[in-house]
Amino acid sequence: RVDVVRLPDPDDTRFLLHDGTHGSGIWRFDGNTDTLGRFDTDPRAIPFGVLGEPPERELIIGSAGGQEILASLYFDAPDIEAVELNPLTVSLLTDRFADYTGHLPERPEVHLHQGDGRSYLARSDRAYDLVWFVAPDSYAATNAASSGAFVLSESYLYTAEMIEETLEHLSDGGIMAVQFGELDFEGRANRTSRYVVTAREALQRLGVQSPGDHIMVAAHLTDDLGDLSTILVKRTPFTRAEVEAFGGTVAQATDHVPIYAPGDGADLAGLGDHLVNRLAGGSDTEVDALVAGHNREIDAVTDDAPFFWHFSDFPDVLRDIT
């Protein structure tokens, strides 16, 4: 079920709901990118800040209500491919809310496609400066889990093989950005932790000896609205300039803290000894011990068992039923 709800705010914003759960925002847009200054302090600025200049070619997987398309336009991306799985969600931008959203799909910079993100990427022969995963199935998975149905539904967007595929589609200096909602990042960053571990596995498969040099993580922390993490992964090591740009961009983002950056950037960590920090920058032995000793399943996910959202062993689930 897809619903669009009007918010009582001066910007006349809409919420896009999937099965009754907030999935994205739909913003009124008059076609003038100068009016999009809100993205200067938004976590969507992070990948652009690290890149330092507009990505010549960009792919958004899970474009939903178009927020990331708007951010990309604001940061002057000239060639934006956006893929959304749900045809009804796509129709909101192409038809029902076309006037409201400034006819985004008709802009020369924007190429909106309905389809599966992994399949689309696998068929592409392009090299991207930015591939952006906008938690494209996190809310659907959460809804299914909370209702008791499809709790073991597989997701092939977050496996080591998919990360490999994405890294191989990056330009020499390109990055991939992945964002997850977390209910309590400080106390239980399950999604971010598992993705970082899986990214390390993918990097090692590509011959990377020090995965921690290729990962950066930031988090948006709130008291009651849920948190958001941003994970950046690069096929080549992040440079000192990129680490410094990361720190500067995160500092400008509202309620954001840097969690991990490589090298001297490790000093940026806003939560000190947080699990995600240690998973991103630890040695293989240290990471293996952290994963084995954690009270949730956060080991790397592969195509052979692509159950990214399954954080508890089945015996543990049964043990808690009384």
N, C-alpha and C positions, 0 to 999 in steps of 0.2 A: 504494500500500500504506500502511495506517495501522496503527501499532503503539503500544501504551502500555506503558512500561517502569517498573517500580518502582525508585526510588532508595534506596540504603542510608543514609537520613538520619532523624533523629528526628522530622521533620515528616511522614514517610511520603509524600513527594512523588512524583508520576509525571511522566515525560517523554512528551510526545506526539511521535511520529516520523512524518514523511511520507517514504516511500521511503527509509527508513534514515537520514534526517537530522533532527536536532532541530528541531522546529517550534514547540513551545510547552510550557508546564508545566501540569500539572493538580494543583491543591492541594486537600487536604482542607479542608472548610469546614463548620462546625457551625451556620451561620446567624447567628452573633454577629459583627457587623462590628467590634466592639471588639478582636477577636483578630487583626485585619489590620494591626497597627501597622508591619509590615515595609515597607509602602508609603511610609512617611514618608521613607525614605532610598533609595527606588527611583526610576528615571527615569520611571516612570508617574505620579509626583507632579507632573512639570513642567507639563503643561497646566493642571492644577487650581490650582497655585500662581500661574500667570500670570493665570488668570481671577479669582482672588481670592475667589470664592464658587462654590458648586455650580452646574454648568450646569443650567438648567431642562430643556433638551432636548439629548440626546446621541445620536450615532450612531457605532457602532464597526464598521468594515469589516475583516473578518478576525478574528472573535472567537475562533476556534480553541478552546483548552482553558479559556477563561473567565477568564484572568488579568486582562485589562483590565476585565471586568465586575466582578470582585472589587474592583479598585482604585477603580472608579467608585462602588461601594457604600460603600467606606470613606470616600470624599470626599463622601458624601451626595448623589450625583446621584439625583434622584427619578424620572427618566424616561429609561431606557436602551434604545435600539434597537440590537440586535447582529445583524450579518449574517455568515453563514459559508457559503462556497460548497459545501464537501464535505458531503454528507448523512450520511456515516458519522461525521465529526467532530461534527456536530450531535447525532447519536444518542448519543455518549458522555456528553453532558450531560443529555440528556432520558431516557436509558434506562440504559445499562451502568454509568455512574458517577453516576447521579442521587443516590443516598444519600451517596456519598463527597463530592460537591460541594455538598451542602446544597440540592439541588433548585433550583438557580439559575433555570432558566427559569420556575419557578412563582412566583417572587417578584413582587409587584405592581409593583416598579420596573423589572423586566426583561422585554423583549419580544424573544425570540430568533427569527430567521428564517433559513431556508435559501434561498440564492439568490445572484445575482451583485450585488456591491456597487454597481457603476456603474448597472446597471439599476434597482436599488432606489432609489438616490438620485435618478435622473432622474424616477422616478414619484412621488416624494414632493413634497408641497406644503407641507412644514414648514420652518421656519427653525430651525437648530440653533445652540446656543451652543458646541458642540464636535463636530467630526467627526474621528474618530481612525482613521488608517490604520495597522494593526499589521503592516507588511511582509507583507501577505496572500499574496503569491505569490513572495517572494524565495527561499525554500528550494526551492520547486518548480522555479523557473527555474535555480537553481544545480545542482540534481540533474540536470536535463535537459542542461545544458551539460557537466557533468562526464562524463556517460555518452555524449556525442556526439550524442544525439538531440534534436531540437527546439531546437537552439541559437539559432535565429532565431525562436522562438515569440514572438508579439506579446503585449503587455500593455497593455490600455487603461485601467488604473488610474492610471498615472503620466504621462499625456500632458498637454500644456498645456490641451487641451479639458476633460479631467476635473478639473484644478485650477480652471479657470474655473467649471465646474458646481458644484464644492464651495463655492467662495467665494460664489457666488450663492445658495447654500442656507444661508449663515450669517446669524445675527442681527446687529444693528448692531455689537455688541461681540464677536461670536463668533470663534473661531479654529479652524484645522485643524491637527492634529498628525500628523506622519508619522515613523515610526521604521524604521531600516534596520540590519541587521547589517553590519558591515564587518570584513573579515579583518585589515586594517591601516589604521586611520583616518589615522594620522600620515603614512604613506608612500603610501597609495593609496586615497583616499576616493572611489572612482569613483561609487558609488551616490548618496552625499550630494551630490557635486559636480554630477552630472547633474540631480538633482532640484531643486537650488537654481537652476540655469540655467533649467530648465523652468518653475519657479515665477515667475521674473522675467518670462519670456515671457508667462505667463498674466496676471500683474498688469498688464503693459503693454497687453495686449489689452483689459483692463477700464478703460484710461485712466489708470493709475497712472504718475505721472511719475518717482517716486523709489522703485523697488522695494525698495531696501535698508531703507527705513523700515517695511516690512511683513513682514520675515523675521527670525527668530532661530534660532540653531543651538547645540546643546550636544552633547558626546560623552562616552561612557563608555569609558575607556581601560584595557585590561588587558595583561599581558605575554604571556599564552599562550591565553586563552580566546576571543579575538575581541572586537571592539569593537561599540559601538552608538551610532548618532547619533539625535538627536531634532531635527526641523525643525518650527518653528511658522510658520504663514503666516496673515496677517490681511488682510481686505479694506480696512480703514482702518489708518492708521499706528499702530504700537504706542506707547502713552503712556509717559511717564517712569515712572509708577507700575508699569506692566506690565514695563518693562525692569528696574526694581529688584527686582520680585517674581521675575522670571526668574533674576536673579543670586543671590538668596537661596535659591531652591528648588534650583538647580543646586549651590550650595555644600553643601547638606545631603545631596545624593545621593552615594552611595558611588562613589569613583573617577571622578567627573565633573568636566569642565571646560567653561566657557562658551567657545564658539568665535566666535560673532558675535551682537551685538545693536546696534540702530541708535543714532545720536546719541552721547551721552556713554557709552552702554553699550558702544560699540566697545572701550573700555578693559578690558572684562571678558574679552576674548579670551584664552583659556588657552594657545593655541598661536601667539600673535603673528601672524606673517605667513603663516599657513597658507593654502593654496589656497582652501579653503571660505570663509574669512574674506574674501578678496579677491573671490571670485565673488559673495558675498552683498552686499557693500557697495560694490563698485567702480562706476565709471561704465559706460555701455554700451560705450564704446570700449575701456576697460580689460578688461571681461569678454569682449568679442569677441576681443581679442588673447590672453587667457589660454586660451580655448577652442581657438582656432586653433593655439596653440603647445603644447598639452598632448599627451603621448604616448599618450593614450587618447581615445576618442570620448566627450565629455561635453557635446555640444551639446544643445539643447532637443529633446524628443521630442514629436511630434504624432500625431494619429490617422492621418495619411497614411503614416507610417512609425513605428509604435509599438513599436520594438525597444529598449526601455529597457535591457535587459541585454546588448546587443551593444556592447561597449566597444572592439572592435578592427576596423579595416577588413579586408575580405576579402583584399586584396593583402598586408596585413601578416601575416595568418595563414598564407598560402601561403609567404611569404618565410621564415618560421621553420620550415617543414617541410624537413628535410634527410634 
